Amino acid sequence: MPCGYHEHEADRFGLELTHDNRAAATAFVALQEQNLAVPRPSLLYKIFRASHPPIGERVDFINNYRPWARGEAGRYEDRFAR
C-alpha cells in the first residue's frame, strides 16, 4: 500500500459519513497552523521524512471529493444507514 493510504481512506470515510467538506478542510488548516506544519513540503521531505500525506494534499482531496453531488455512490456508503 502506498504511504498515506490509510489516512486517505479515513478522510474519504469521514467525508462520506458527514458530507461536510468545509468542516474537514477547516480542521486540517487549524491543525496545520497549530503544529506549524508546512502544508506542501518538498518531494525529498515527503520521501524521507513524512509519515502522513501533507496537509495541503489532504485539503485538496477534501475540497474535490463529492461523489454525492454527482449522484454517485461513495466507496463506503453501503456501511451507513441514512
N, C-alpha and C positions, 0 to 999 in steps of 0.2 A: 504494500500500500504506500502511496506517496506520502511524503511528510505533510502533516496537517490534514490528512483525510478525515480523522475523527472530529476535529474541530469544525471542518467544513460541513460535515453531515450534521453535527449538533446545531450549527447555525441554521441549516435547512430545516431541521426538525422544529426548532423554535419558531421559525417564520411560518411554517405550515400550521403550527398549532395556534399561533396568535394572529397571523396576517398583519402584524404591526411592524412594518419595515422601519418606520421612522423611530420608534422607541428602541429598536435593536441598534440601529446606526448611532443614535444619540448615546446609548450606553457604551458603545465601543469608543466613541470620541471622548467621553468622560474618562473612561479607563486609560486611554492614551495620555490624556492631559495629567491625570493623577500620577501615572508611572513615568512621565516624561519620556515616553517611548517615541521612537522615530517611526512615523506611520508608513514610510516607504523606504526601508533600508536598501543598501546596495545588494547586488546579487551575491557578492562574496560573503557578506554578512549572513545572508539567508542560507547559503550553503553550509558555512562552517559554524555558525553560532545560533541560528534560530531554531527553537523547538516548537514554535507555533507559526501559523501563517501571519504575515504582517497585518496590522490592523487596517491599513489602507486597502489591502486586497479583500479583507473580510467585509469592510464597509461597501466596497464596490459590488461584491456579490449580494450583500443585503439590499442595496439600492436597486438591483436589477432582477432579483428573484421574486417573481409574482405569477406563478402559473395559474392561480385562481383568477387573475384579471383577464386571462385569455380563455377562460373556461376549461382549462386543463387540470387534470388531477396531479397532485403532488406525489412525491416518492413515498411519503409516509402517511398520506391522507387516510388510507384504509384503517389506520390504527386509532383514529379519533371518532368519537360519537358526536355528531353535530345535529 
